[in-house]
Amino acid sequence: TGQQSRTGMLTARMAATVTKVRPNGDLEITGEREVEVNGETEILSLSGVVRPADIGSGNVVLSSNIAEAKIAYQGKGVISKGAKPGIIARVFGWIF
């Protein structure tokens, strides 16, 4: 038996591009934002479907109004490398 719990919050503003207009008028969007902080590159990717009625003033859409939302947050760099187990730990983890 096992148990796992995780909570988190991500707050960001980013631009997205309309990649397709569906026959019903809904908009398929995609966007990516890359920020480098202290040698660590952080990448936020987003894709989903937006109804034109959900686009607010300033051309803003809340993530809660994005259907089929796929949001990914990744880091690359020194901190991310340090968080990964070494090759020996991975081999022992695979064996046992």
DSSP file (Angstrom, degrees, kcal/mol; ACC not computed):
  #  RESIDUE AA STRUCTURE BP1 BP2  ACC     N-H-->O    O-->H-N    N-H-->O    O-->H-N    TCO  KAPPA ALPHA  PHI   PSI    X-CA   Y-CA   Z-CA
    1    1 A T              0   0    0      0, 0.0     2,-0.3     0, 0.0     0, 0.0   0.000 360.0 360.0 360.0 159.0    0.0    0.0    0.0
    2    2 A G        -     0   0    0      2,-0.0     2,-0.4     0, 0.0     0, 0.0  -0.983 360.0-152.0-160.5 167.6    1.1    3.5   -0.4
    3    3 A Q        -     0   0    0     -2,-0.3     2,-0.4     2,-0.0     0, 0.0  -0.994   9.3-176.9-149.3 140.7    0.0    7.1   -0.3
    4    4 A Q        -     0   0    0     -2,-0.4     2,-0.4     2,-0.0    -2,-0.0  -1.000   0.7-176.7-140.5 141.5    1.0   10.2   -2.0
    5    5 A S        +     0   0    0     -2,-0.4     2,-0.3     2,-0.0    -2,-0.0  -0.999   5.8 170.5-138.7 140.4   -0.1   13.8   -1.7
    6    6 A R        +     0   0    0     -2,-0.4     2,-0.3     2,-0.0    -2,-0.0  -0.974   4.9 178.7-151.7 135.1    0.9   16.9   -3.6
    7    7 A T        +     0   0    0     -2,-0.3     2,-0.3     2,-0.0    -2,-0.0  -0.946  13.2 154.9-130.6 155.7   -0.4   20.4   -3.7
    8    8 A G        -     0   0    0     -2,-0.3     2,-0.4     2,-0.0    -2,-0.0  -0.987  26.3-145.6-170.2 166.4    0.9   23.4   -5.7
    9    9 A M        -     0   0    0     -2,-0.3     2,-0.5     2,-0.0    -2,-0.0  -0.993   8.5-168.5-145.0 135.2    0.0   26.6   -7.2
   10   10 A L        -     0   0    0     -2,-0.4     2,-0.5     2,-0.1    -2,-0.0  -0.988   4.0-175.3-127.6 123.4    1.4   28.2  -10.4
   11   11 A T        +     0   0    0     -2,-0.5     2,-0.3     2,-0.0    -2,-0.0  -0.977  23.2 137.7-120.8 122.3    0.7   31.9  -11.2
   12   12 A A        -     0   0    0     -2,-0.5     2,-0.4     2,-0.0    -2,-0.1  -0.991  40.2-140.8-157.0 156.4    1.9   33.2  -14.6
   13   13 A R        +     0   0    0     -2,-0.3     2,-0.3     2,-0.0    -2,-0.0  -0.983  33.7 160.8-119.0 135.4    0.8   35.4  -17.4
   14   14 A M        -     0   0    0     -2,-0.4     2,-0.3    19,-0.0    19,-0.1  -0.986  35.7-112.7-151.5 160.4    1.8   34.4  -20.9
   15   15 A A        -     0   0    0     -2,-0.3     2,-0.3    17,-0.2    17,-0.3  -0.664  28.7-169.5 -93.1 150.4    0.9   34.9  -24.6
   16   16 A A        -     0   0    0     -2,-0.3     2,-0.4    15,-0.2    15,-0.3  -0.949  13.1-135.3-136.3 158.2   -0.7   32.3  -26.8
   17   17 A T  E     -A   30   0A   0     13,-3.2    13,-1.8    -2,-0.3     2,-0.5  -0.913  21.1-119.0-116.1 139.6   -1.3   32.0  -30.5
   18   18 A V  E     +A   29   0A   0     -2,-0.4    11,-0.3    11,-0.2     3,-0.1  -0.675  32.4 176.1 -74.7 121.4   -4.5   30.8  -32.2
   19   19 A T  E     +     0   0A   0      9,-3.0     2,-0.3    -2,-0.5    10,-0.2   0.638  63.4   6.7-101.4 -18.9   -3.4   27.8  -34.2
   20   20 A K  E     -A   28   0A   0      8,-1.3     8,-3.0     2,-0.0     2,-0.6  -0.971  56.7-140.8-162.3 144.8   -6.8   26.8  -35.6
   21   21 A V  E     -A   27   0A   0     -2,-0.3     6,-0.2     6,-0.2     5,-0.1  -0.963  28.7-139.9-108.9 120.4  -10.4   28.0  -35.7
   22   22 A R    >   -     0   0    0      4,-3.1     3,-2.4    -2,-0.6    -2,-0.0  -0.340  26.9-104.1 -75.3 160.0  -12.9   25.1  -35.3
   23   23 A P  T 3  S+     0   0    0      0, 0.0    -1,-0.1     0, 0.0    -2,-0.0   0.796 122.7  54.7 -55.1 -30.2  -16.1   24.9  -37.3
   24   24 A N  T 3  S-     0   0    0      2,-0.1    -2,-0.0     1,-0.0    -3,-0.0   0.452 123.7-104.1 -83.9   0.9  -18.1   26.0  -34.3
   25   25 A G  S <  S+     0   0    0     -3,-2.4    -1,-0.0     1,-0.3     2,-0.0   0.274  74.7 140.1  96.8 -10.8  -15.9   29.1  -33.9
   26   26 A D        -     0   0    0     25,-0.1    -4,-3.1    -5,-0.1     2,-0.5  -0.328  47.6-129.2 -65.1 151.6  -13.8   27.9  -30.9
   27   27 A L  E     -AB  21  50A   0     23,-3.2    23,-2.9    -6,-0.2     2,-0.5  -0.896   6.7-147.5-110.7 126.5  -10.1   28.7  -31.0
   28   28 A E  E     -AB  20  49A   0     -8,-3.0    -9,-3.0    -2,-0.5    -8,-1.3  -0.800  28.6-172.0 -87.5 130.4   -7.3   26.2  -30.5
   29   29 A I  E     -AB  18  48A   0     19,-2.9    19,-1.7    -2,-0.5     2,-0.3  -0.846  17.0-178.2-124.3 158.2   -4.4   27.9  -28.9
   30   30 A T  E     +AB  17  47A   0    -13,-1.8   -13,-3.2    -2,-0.3     2,-0.3  -0.981   9.7 164.0-150.8 147.8   -0.8   27.2  -28.0
   31   31 A G  E     - B   0  46A   0     15,-2.6    15,-2.7    -2,-0.3     2,-0.3  -0.991  15.9-161.9-160.2 158.8    1.9   29.1  -26.2
   32   32 A E  E     - B   0  45A   0     -2,-0.3     2,-0.4   -17,-0.3    13,-0.2  -0.994   2.4-166.9-147.2 140.1    5.2   28.8  -24.5
   33   33 A R  E     - B   0  44A   0     11,-2.7    11,-2.9    -2,-0.3     2,-0.5  -0.997   5.0-168.4-130.5 129.8    7.1   31.0  -22.1
   34   34 A E  E     + B   0  43A   0     -2,-0.4     2,-0.4     9,-0.2     9,-0.2  -0.977   8.0 176.5-123.0 126.9   10.8   30.5  -21.2
   35   35 A V  E     - B   0  42A   0      7,-2.7     7,-3.7    -2,-0.5     2,-0.5  -0.990  18.1-148.2-130.7 136.4   12.5   32.4  -18.4
   36   36 A E  E     + B   0  41A   0     -2,-0.4     2,-0.4     5,-0.2     5,-0.2  -0.923  19.9 173.7-107.6 125.8   16.0   32.0  -17.1
   37   37 A V  E >   - B   0  40A   0      3,-3.0     3,-2.0    -2,-0.5    -2,-0.0  -0.982  69.3 -21.2-132.8 119.6   16.6   32.5  -13.4
   38   38 A N  T 3  S-     0   0    0     -2,-0.4    40,-0.1     1,-0.3     3,-0.1   0.870 127.5 -48.7  51.5  44.4   20.0   31.9  -11.8
   39   39 A G  T 3  S+     0   0    0      1,-0.2     2,-0.5    38,-0.1    39,-0.5   0.484 116.7 114.7  78.4   2.0   21.2   29.6  -14.6
   40   40 A E  E <   -BC  37  77A   0     -3,-2.0    -3,-3.0    37,-0.2     2,-0.6  -0.924  56.9-148.3-107.9 123.7   18.0   27.6  -14.5
   41   41 A T  E     -BC  36  76A   0     35,-3.5    35,-2.7    -2,-0.5     2,-0.5  -0.823  11.9-163.1 -93.1 123.3   15.7   27.8  -17.5
   42   42 A E  E     -BC  35  75A   0     -7,-3.7    -7,-2.7    -2,-0.6     2,-0.5  -0.921   3.7-165.5-109.1 129.3   12.0   27.5  -16.7
   43   43 A I  E     -BC  34  74A   0     31,-2.9    31,-2.6    -2,-0.5     2,-0.5  -0.962   6.7-170.2-121.3 126.0    9.6   26.6  -19.5
   44   44 A L  E     -BC  33  73A   0    -11,-2.9   -11,-2.7    -2,-0.5     2,-0.4  -0.971  10.2-173.1-114.8 121.1    5.8   26.9  -19.2
   45   45 A S  E     -BC  32  72A   0     27,-2.8    27,-2.3    -2,-0.5     2,-0.3  -0.906   3.4-179.3-117.3 144.6    3.8   25.4  -22.1
   46   46 A L  E     +BC  31  71A   0    -15,-2.7   -15,-2.6    -2,-0.4     2,-0.3  -1.000   8.8 162.8-144.0 139.3    0.1   25.7  -22.7
   47   47 A S  E     +BC  30  70A   0     23,-1.5    23,-2.6    -2,-0.3     2,-0.3  -0.978  21.5 109.4-149.1 156.3   -2.4   24.4  -25.2
   48   48 A G  E     -B   29   0A   0    -19,-1.7   -19,-2.9    -2,-0.3     2,-0.4  -0.987  57.8 -70.3 167.4-166.0   -6.2   24.1  -25.3
   49   49 A V  E     -BC  28  67A   0     18,-2.7    18,-2.7    -2,-0.3     2,-0.4  -0.970  36.3-168.1-125.7 133.3   -9.4   25.4  -26.7
   50   50 A V  E     -B   27   0A   0    -23,-2.9   -23,-3.2    -2,-0.4    16,-0.1  -0.964  18.0-135.4-124.5 136.1  -11.0   28.8  -26.0
   51   51 A R    >   -     0   0    0     14,-0.5     3,-1.9    -2,-0.4     4,-0.3  -0.728  22.9-128.5 -82.5 137.9  -14.5   30.1  -26.7
   52   52 A P  G >  S+     0   0    0      0, 0.0     3,-1.4     0, 0.0    -1,-0.1   0.830 108.9  63.0 -54.8 -31.9  -14.5   33.6  -28.2
   53   53 A A  G 3  S+     0   0    0      1,-0.3    -3,-0.0    -3,-0.0    -2,-0.0   0.724  97.1  58.3 -66.0 -20.8  -17.0   34.6  -25.5
   54   54 A D  G <  S+     0   0    0     -3,-1.9     2,-0.7    11,-0.1     8,-0.4   0.454  78.9 103.5 -89.5  -0.7  -14.5   33.8  -22.8
   55   55 A I    <   -     0   0    0     -3,-1.4     6,-0.2    -4,-0.3     3,-0.1  -0.743  60.7-161.8 -84.9 116.2  -11.9   36.3  -24.1
   56   56 A G    >   -     0   0    0      4,-3.4     3,-1.3    -2,-0.7     4,-0.5  -0.086  33.4 -55.3 -88.9-172.7  -12.0   39.3  -21.8
   57   57 A S  G >  S+     0   0    0      1,-0.3     3,-0.5     2,-0.2    -1,-0.2  -0.321 125.7  31.6 -63.1 147.0  -10.9   42.8  -22.1
   58   58 A G  G 3  S-     0   0    0      1,-0.2    -1,-0.3    -3,-0.1    -2,-0.1   0.611 129.2 -81.5  77.1  11.7   -7.2   43.2  -22.9
   59   59 A N  G <  S+     0   0    0     -3,-1.3     2,-0.4     1,-0.2    -1,-0.2   0.874  86.9 154.3  62.4  39.0   -7.5   39.9  -24.9
   60   60 A V    <   -     0   0    0     -3,-0.5    -4,-3.4    -4,-0.5     2,-0.4  -0.811  27.2-172.9-106.8 139.2   -7.2   37.9  -21.7
   61   61 A V        -     0   0    0     -2,-0.4     2,-0.2    -6,-0.2    -6,-0.1  -0.999  21.7-131.6-128.7 129.0   -8.4   34.4  -21.0
   62   62 A L    >   -     0   0    0     -2,-0.4     3,-2.0    -8,-0.4     4,-0.1  -0.530  21.2-123.2 -74.8 146.2   -8.3   32.7  -17.5
   63   63 A S  G >  S+     0   0    0      1,-0.3     3,-1.6     2,-0.2    -1,-0.1   0.792 111.2  66.1 -61.5 -26.7   -6.9   29.2  -17.5
   64   64 A S  G 3  S+     0   0    0      1,-0.3    -1,-0.3     3,-0.0     5,-0.0   0.662  99.0  53.8 -68.8 -13.7  -10.1   28.0  -15.9
   65   65 A N  G <  S+     0   0    0     -3,-2.0     2,-0.7   -11,-0.1   -14,-0.5   0.240  85.2 100.4-102.0  11.7  -11.8   28.9  -19.2
   66   66 A I    X   -     0   0    0     -3,-1.6     3,-0.8   -16,-0.1   -16,-0.2  -0.877  62.7-151.2-101.4 114.6   -9.5   26.9  -21.4
   67   67 A A  E 3  S+C   49   0A   0    -18,-2.7   -18,-2.7    -2,-0.7     3,-0.1  -0.467  79.3  15.9 -79.5 155.9  -11.0   23.5  -22.4
   68   68 A E  E 3  S-     0   0A   0    -20,-0.2    -1,-0.2     1,-0.2     2,-0.1   0.815  91.8-174.3  52.0  33.2   -8.8   20.5  -23.1
   69   69 A A  E <   -     0   0A   0     -3,-0.8     2,-0.5    -6,-0.1   -21,-0.2  -0.342  17.5-172.8 -65.8 134.0   -6.1   22.5  -21.3
   70   70 A K  E     +C   47   0A   0    -23,-2.6   -23,-1.5    -3,-0.1     2,-0.5  -0.972   8.9 177.8-126.7 114.1   -2.6   21.0  -21.2
   71   71 A I  E     -C   46   0A   0     -2,-0.5     2,-0.4   -25,-0.2   -25,-0.2  -0.973   3.1-178.0-122.6 127.3   -0.2   22.9  -19.0
   72   72 A A  E     -C   45   0A   0    -27,-2.3   -27,-2.8    -2,-0.5     2,-0.5  -0.981   8.3-169.8-127.9 138.1    3.4   21.8  -18.5
   73   73 A Y  E     +C   44   0A   0     -2,-0.4     2,-0.3   -29,-0.2   -29,-0.2  -0.987  17.7 168.1-128.5 120.1    6.0   23.4  -16.3
   74   74 A Q  E     -C   43   0A   0    -31,-2.6   -31,-2.9    -2,-0.5     2,-0.4  -0.923  20.6-151.8-132.6 154.7    9.6   22.2  -16.6
   75   75 A G  E     -C   42   0A   0     -2,-0.3     2,-0.4   -33,-0.2   -33,-0.2  -0.970   7.4-170.8-125.8 145.5   13.0   23.4  -15.4
   76   76 A K  E     +C   41   0A   0    -35,-2.7   -35,-3.5    -2,-0.4     2,-0.3  -1.000  44.5  50.4-133.6 133.4   16.4   22.8  -17.0
   77   77 A G  E  > S-C   40   0A   0     -2,-0.4     4,-2.3   -37,-0.2     5,-0.2  -0.952  98.3 -27.8 143.0-161.1   19.7   23.6  -15.4
   78   78 A V  H  > S+     0   0    0    -39,-0.5     4,-2.1    -2,-0.3    -1,-0.2   0.890 129.0  48.1 -60.7 -45.5   21.8   23.2  -12.3
   79   79 A I  H  > S+     0   0    0      1,-0.2     4,-1.1     2,-0.2    -1,-0.2   0.920 112.8  48.0 -65.8 -43.6   18.9   22.8   -9.9
   80   80 A S  H  > S+     0   0    0      1,-0.2     4,-0.6     2,-0.2     3,-0.4   0.899 111.3  50.6 -64.0 -40.7   17.1   20.3  -12.0
   81   81 A K  H >< S+     0   0    0     -4,-2.3     3,-0.9     1,-0.2    -1,-0.2   0.895 108.5  52.6 -64.0 -39.7   20.2   18.2  -12.5
   82   82 A G  H 3< S+     0   0    0     -4,-2.1    -1,-0.2     1,-0.2    -2,-0.2   0.745 103.6  58.1 -68.1 -23.2   20.9   18.2   -8.7
   83   83 A A  H 3< S+     0   0    0     -4,-1.1    -1,-0.2    -3,-0.4    -2,-0.2   0.634  89.9  87.4 -82.4 -14.4   17.3   16.9   -8.0
   84   84 A K  S << S-     0   0    0     -3,-0.9     2,-0.1    -4,-0.6     0, 0.0  -0.642  85.0-113.5 -86.4 141.9   17.8   13.8  -10.1
   85   85 A P        -     0   0    0      0, 0.0    -1,-0.1     0, 0.0    -2,-0.1  -0.403  38.0-103.5 -69.2 151.9   19.3   10.7   -8.6
   86   86 A G     >  -     0   0    0      1,-0.1     4,-2.1    -4,-0.1     5,-0.2  -0.113  34.6 -98.0 -68.2 171.7   22.7    9.6   -9.8
   87   87 A I  H  > S+     0   0    0      1,-0.2     4,-2.3     2,-0.2     5,-0.2   0.871 122.7  51.9 -62.4 -39.1   23.2    6.7  -12.2
   88   88 A I  H  > S+     0   0    0      1,-0.2     4,-2.5     2,-0.2     5,-0.2   0.922 110.0  48.6 -65.7 -43.2   24.1    4.2   -9.4
   89   89 A A  H  > S+     0   0    0      1,-0.2     4,-2.2     2,-0.2    -1,-0.2   0.882 111.9  50.1 -63.3 -37.9   20.9    5.1   -7.4
   90   90 A R  H  X S+     0   0    0     -4,-2.1     4,-1.9     2,-0.2    -2,-0.2   0.898 110.4  49.5 -68.2 -39.2   18.8    4.7  -10.6
   91   91 A V  H  X S+     0   0    0     -4,-2.3     4,-2.3     2,-0.2    -2,-0.2   0.937 113.3  46.1 -64.7 -46.3   20.3    1.2  -11.3
   92   92 A F  H  X S+     0   0    0     -4,-2.5     4,-2.7     1,-0.2    -2,-0.2   0.888 111.6  52.6 -64.3 -37.8   19.8    0.0   -7.8
   93   93 A G  H  < S+     0   0    0     -4,-2.2    -1,-0.2    -5,-0.2    -2,-0.2   0.859 110.7  47.5 -63.9 -35.2   16.2    1.4   -7.9
   94   94 A W  H  < S+     0   0    0     -4,-1.9    -2,-0.2     2,-0.2    -1,-0.2   0.884 114.5  46.2 -72.4 -39.0   15.6   -0.5  -11.1
   95   95 A I  H  <        0   0    0     -4,-2.3    -2,-0.2     1,-0.2    -3,-0.2   0.912 360.0 360.0 -69.9 -43.1   17.0   -3.8   -9.7
   96   96 A F     <        0   0    0     -4,-2.7    -1,-0.2    -5,-0.2    -2,-0.2   0.419 360.0 360.0 -99.6 360.0   15.2   -3.6   -6.4
